[in-house]
Amino acid sequence: MKKKVTIYDIARELNVTVSTVSRALNDSKSISKETKEQVRDMAKKMNYSPNKLAASLKSGKTFTIGVIVPSARVQFFASVIHSMEDHLKSAGYGILLYQTNESLESEKQGVKTLLEAQVDGIIASLSLETETDVSHFHEVIRQGKALVLFDRSFEGLTVPSVTLNDFKAGYMAAEHLLKKGFKEILYMAPVQNIGIFRRRKEGFIAALKDYCVPNPEEKIHYGTLSIEGGRTFIRDLNDLPQAIIAGDDFTALGMLRELQERKNEKVAVMGFANEVFSEFITPSLTTIEQQPYKMGQECARLFLNMSQKNNIYDNPEEVVLEPILVKRASTK
């Protein structure tokens, strides 16, 4: 087996001290630019790679962050992860990704697995099943690890968070349809009552009340967030309304496909998230943009801020992003 190259080997080749090589590789200001370049060139030539285990034992950090999402297949979460990774990489951090597939038990296992991997902290978006039990996240806090929540947060956890103004998003979606002249509007919410969907419902109801639509609470129906869930929702309606706001873009896509197969394309449909496909389906989908790139950037910033603090949960920052209405053909 080929012997692993060490900083001692680089020092011997350049006829310099080991401490000079170490400081050069760590970009110390006490080392000249010319020496740094010589050391880096030799390290590259000799295929040197740093001993991360030794570095982590010395610093007490692994420079790895656990990221928990309901599904990386959803473009919104994939975009947040991509943004997070971009901003954390420049600070020397890598990420370990865990998908819960909307399961509370899987989320608990994910937290356990990441803590056992000695991550420096966890950035998470809660599963649909995480309505009351957040004991696993309390364990993260108990161990003194950084915890940042995004998109789907939990009001009982006093930790830094990055969320959307979901009340405004629900209000904005309803108001868009009301201004287009639609009066018979339904909102399809998931059966789970987690915070973001509860606030969107409240925003929807507030908009209908402001526009004097009677019995706004009766306009809320429940279903499953998926393409098939959208199809089932349409099939189960006795009478079709003028417009429907779906819980997300995938559900809206299912609704549109079911309506097209029925040759009934008069019902306006809206979604949430602005998935990549939303612009390219027929009709293109009106939706609410949730600013995933900005959300990932803010998650990274909050984590890095926590890593510089002695009391990491002192005055936790809550970042609330503004929703953006994306108007397309499905609500014309």
matplotlib code that plots the C-alpha trace (Angstrom):
import matplotlib.pyplot as plt

x = [0.0, 1.3, 2.3, 0.1, 2.0, 2.3, 3.4, 6.8, 7.3, 6.5, 8.9, 11.7, 11.3, 11.3, 14.0, 11.8, 10.4, 7.2, 5.6, 6.3, 4.4, 1.5, 1.2, 1.4, -1.3, -3.5, -2.9, -1.2, -0.3, 3.1, 4.1, 5.0, 2.9, 5.9, 6.4, 2.6, 2.7, 5.7, 4.2, 0.8, 2.4, 4.5, 1.4, -0.4, 2.5, 2.8, -1.0, -1.2, -4.5, -5.0, -5.8, -9.3, -9.6, -6.5, -7.8, -11.2, -9.6, -7.5, -10.3, -13.2, -15.1, -15.7, -16.7, -19.7, -23.3, -26.3, -29.1, -32.6, -35.3, -38.6, -37.5, -34.5, -36.5, -38.7, -37.0, -37.7, -35.7, -33.0, -32.5, -32.3, -29.6, -27.6, -27.6, -26.7, -23.8, -22.5, -22.4, -21.1, -18.3, -16.6, -16.4, -14.8, -18.0, -19.4, -22.9, -24.4, -28.0, -30.8, -34.3, -37.3, -39.8, -42.3, -42.0, -41.5, -39.8, -37.4, -36.7, -35.9, -33.5, -32.0, -31.2, -29.8, -27.6, -26.2, -25.4, -23.6, -21.6, -20.5, -21.8, -21.2, -24.9, -28.2, -30.2, -33.7, -37.1, -39.7, -41.7, -45.5, -45.9, -43.9, -46.9, -46.2, -43.2, -39.9, -38.0, -35.3, -34.5, -34.3, -31.5, -29.6, -29.9, -29.0, -25.7, -24.8, -25.0, -26.3, -29.9, -31.4, -34.9, -36.1, -39.4, -41.3, -40.4, -41.9, -43.2, -42.1, -38.5, -36.6, -33.9, -32.8, -35.1, -35.7, -39.3, -41.7, -44.4, -46.9, -49.9, -49.1, -48.6, -52.1, -53.6, -51.7, -52.9, -56.5, -56.4, -54.9, -57.9, -60.4, -59.0, -59.3, -63.1, -63.2, -65.7, -66.0, -62.5, -61.4, -58.2, -56.8, -54.8, -53.0, -54.6, -51.5, -51.8, -48.2, -47.4, -46.8, -50.1, -52.0, -50.8, -51.5, -55.1, -55.4, -54.2, -56.6, -59.5, -58.5, -58.5, -61.9, -63.3, -61.7, -63.4, -66.7, -66.9, -69.4, -68.4, -64.7, -63.9, -66.2, -63.9, -61.1, -61.0, -58.3, -56.3, -52.9, -50.0, -49.0, -49.9, -52.3, -53.7, -54.5, -56.3, -58.3, -59.3, -60.9, -62.6, -64.1, -65.7, -69.4, -69.3, -66.3, -65.5, -64.2, -60.7, -58.6, -55.5, -53.4, -51.1, -48.1, -47.2, -47.2, -50.8, -51.8, -50.3, -52.4, -55.5, -54.7, -54.2, -57.5, -59.3, -57.7, -58.8, -62.3, -62.0, -62.8, -60.1, -62.2, -61.2, -58.3, -55.6, -52.7, -49.8, -47.1, -43.2, -42.6, -41.1, -39.1, -41.8, -44.4, -43.3, -43.3, -46.5, -49.7, -51.2, -48.2, -48.9, -49.5, -47.8, -46.1, -42.3, -40.7, -37.2, -35.3, -31.9, -32.2, -33.5, -30.4, -28.2, -29.8, -29.6, -25.9, -25.5, -27.4, -25.4, -22.0, -23.1, -23.9, -20.5, -18.9, -21.0, -20.3, -24.0, -25.3, -29.0, -28.8, -31.3, -32.0, -32.7, -35.9, -35.7, -39.0, -38.8, -41.5, -43.5, -43.5, -46.6, -45.7, -48.6, -49.0, -51.7, -53.5, -55.4, -56.2]
y = [0.0, 3.4, 5.5, 8.6, 11.9, 14.0, 17.6, 16.1, 14.8, 18.2, 20.0, 17.6, 18.1, 21.9, 21.9, 24.0, 23.4, 21.4, 24.4, 26.5, 23.9, 23.8, 27.6, 27.9, 25.4, 27.2, 30.5, 32.1, 35.8, 35.1, 33.2, 35.0, 34.6, 33.1, 30.4, 29.6, 29.0, 26.8, 24.7, 24.4, 23.5, 20.8, 19.5, 19.2, 17.5, 15.0, 14.4, 15.5, 15.5, 16.9, 14.6, 15.8, 13.4, 14.9, 18.5, 17.7, 16.3, 19.4, 21.9, 20.0, 20.5, 18.2, 21.0, 19.0, 20.1, 17.7, 18.9, 17.2, 17.7, 16.1, 15.2, 16.3, 15.3, 18.4, 21.3, 23.8, 21.7, 20.9, 24.6, 25.4, 22.7, 23.9, 27.4, 26.3, 24.2, 27.1, 29.4, 26.9, 25.6, 28.9, 28.7, 25.2, 23.2, 20.2, 18.8, 15.4, 15.1, 13.1, 12.7, 12.0, 11.3, 13.2, 10.7, 11.6, 8.3, 8.8, 12.3, 11.1, 8.5, 11.2, 13.3, 10.3, 9.3, 12.8, 13.3, 10.0, 11.3, 14.2, 16.9, 20.5, 21.3, 20.5, 22.6, 21.1, 21.4, 19.4, 16.5, 16.7, 14.3, 16.5, 18.3, 18.0, 15.7, 17.5, 15.7, 14.7, 18.3, 19.1, 16.5, 18.6, 21.6, 19.6, 18.5, 22.1, 21.7, 24.4, 23.9, 26.1, 25.4, 26.5, 26.6, 24.4, 25.5, 24.8, 27.5, 25.6, 25.5, 28.8, 28.4, 30.5, 30.0, 31.1, 31.0, 32.5, 34.9, 32.2, 34.2, 36.7, 33.9, 32.5, 36.0, 36.8, 33.7, 34.3, 38.0, 37.3, 35.1, 37.5, 40.4, 38.2, 38.1, 34.5, 34.2, 30.5, 29.6, 26.5, 26.0, 22.5, 22.1, 19.0, 17.1, 17.7, 20.9, 22.1, 25.8, 26.9, 25.3, 26.7, 30.2, 29.9, 28.9, 31.9, 34.2, 32.7, 33.2, 36.8, 37.6, 36.2, 38.1, 41.4, 40.8, 40.0, 36.4, 34.6, 31.6, 31.5, 28.7, 26.4, 27.0, 25.0, 21.3, 18.7, 16.3, 14.7, 16.7, 14.8, 14.5, 11.7, 13.7, 16.5, 14.1, 12.6, 16.0, 16.9, 13.5, 13.8, 17.2, 17.2, 20.6, 22.2, 25.8, 28.6, 28.4, 26.2, 26.9, 23.7, 23.0, 22.8, 22.7, 18.9, 18.8, 21.6, 19.6, 16.6, 18.8, 20.3, 16.8, 15.5, 18.6, 18.2, 14.6, 15.6, 18.3, 20.9, 23.5, 26.4, 25.9, 28.2, 26.5, 27.9, 26.2, 26.9, 26.7, 27.6, 24.2, 24.1, 22.3, 24.9, 27.2, 24.5, 22.6, 23.5, 25.6, 27.1, 27.3, 30.4, 29.9, 31.5, 31.7, 30.9, 32.3, 29.0, 30.5, 33.3, 30.8, 28.6, 31.6, 32.8, 29.3, 29.3, 32.8, 31.9, 28.7, 30.5, 33.2, 30.6, 29.0, 32.3, 32.6, 31.3, 31.0, 29.8, 30.2, 33.7, 35.9, 33.5, 35.3, 34.7, 35.6, 35.9, 36.1, 37.7, 35.5, 36.4, 35.9, 34.4, 34.9, 32.4, 31.0, 28.7, 31.6, 33.6]
z = [0.0, -0.9, 2.1, 2.7, 2.2, 5.3, 5.9, 7.1, 3.5, 2.0, 4.5, 3.6, -0.1, 0.3, 3.0, 5.3, 8.8, 9.4, 11.1, 8.0, 5.9, 8.4, 8.5, 4.8, 4.2, 6.8, 5.0, 8.0, 7.6, 9.0, 5.8, 2.6, -0.5, -2.4, 0.3, 0.4, -3.4, -3.2, -0.4, -2.2, -5.4, -3.8, -1.8, -5.1, -6.9, -4.0, -3.9, -0.3, 1.5, 5.0, 7.9, 8.7, 11.7, 13.3, 12.6, 14.1, 17.2, 17.6, 17.0, 18.5, 15.2, 12.2, 9.9, 8.8, 9.1, 9.0, 6.8, 7.2, 4.5, 3.8, 0.3, -1.9, -5.0, -4.5, -6.3, -3.5, -1.0, -3.6, -4.3, -0.6, -0.2, -3.2, -1.8, 1.7, 0.3, -1.8, 1.2, 3.8, 1.5, 1.4, 5.3, 5.1, 5.9, 4.2, 4.6, 5.3, 3.9, 5.4, 3.8, 6.1, 3.4, 5.6, 8.4, 12.1, 12.9, 10.0, 11.2, 14.7, 13.2, 11.0, 14.0, 15.9, 12.9, 12.4, 16.1, 16.1, 13.1, 15.3, 13.0, 14.3, 13.9, 12.1, 9.7, 9.3, 7.8, 9.7, 8.3, 7.8, 10.8, 13.2, 14.8, 18.5, 19.2, 18.8, 21.6, 19.1, 18.4, 22.1, 22.2, 19.6, 21.8, 25.0, 23.3, 22.7, 18.9, 16.6, 15.4, 12.6, 11.3, 7.8, 5.9, 8.4, 11.9, 15.3, 17.5, 20.7, 19.7, 20.5, 17.9, 14.8, 11.9, 8.3, 7.1, 4.6, 5.5, 5.1, 6.2, 3.5, 1.0, 1.7, 1.5, -1.7, -3.4, -2.5, -3.4, -6.8, -7.7, -6.1, -8.1, -11.3, -10.5, -9.1, -6.2, -5.8, -4.5, -2.6, -0.7, -0.6, 2.6, 3.8, 6.7, 8.8, 10.8, 10.9, 11.2, 7.6, 6.3, 9.3, 8.6, 4.9, 5.7, 8.1, 5.3, 2.8, 5.2, 6.0, 2.3, 1.7, 4.7, 3.4, 0.1, 1.8, 0.6, 2.9, 5.0, 4.2, 6.5, 4.5, 1.4, 3.0, 2.0, 2.9, 0.9, 0.3, -1.2, -4.3, -8.0, -7.2, -4.3, -6.6, -9.0, -6.1, -4.8, -8.1, -8.4, -4.9, -5.5, -6.2, -7.8, -9.3, -8.1, -10.3, -8.8, -6.5, -4.5, -4.1, -1.2, -3.5, -7.2, -7.5, -6.2, -8.6, -11.4, -10.5, -10.5, -13.9, -15.4, -14.0, -15.3, -18.7, -19.0, -18.1, -20.8, -18.2, -18.3, -17.0, -13.4, -12.4, -10.4, -8.3, -6.5, -4.0, -4.4, -8.1, -9.0, -12.2, -14.1, -13.3, -16.1, -18.8, -18.3, -20.2, -18.9, -17.1, -13.4, -11.4, -8.1, -5.0, -5.1, -1.7, -2.4, -1.9, -2.8, -0.3, 2.3, 2.0, 2.1, 5.4, 6.9, 6.3, 7.7, 10.9, 11.4, 10.9, 13.3, 15.9, 15.5, 16.6, 19.8, 23.2, 24.0, 20.7, 21.6, 23.0, 21.2, 18.3, 15.0, 13.1, 9.4, 7.6, 3.8, 1.6, -0.8, -4.5, -6.8, -10.1, -12.6, -15.4, -17.6, -15.2, -13.6, -16.7]

ax = plt.figure().add_subplot(projection="3d")
ax.plot(x, y, z, "-o")
ax.set_aspect("equal")
plt.show()
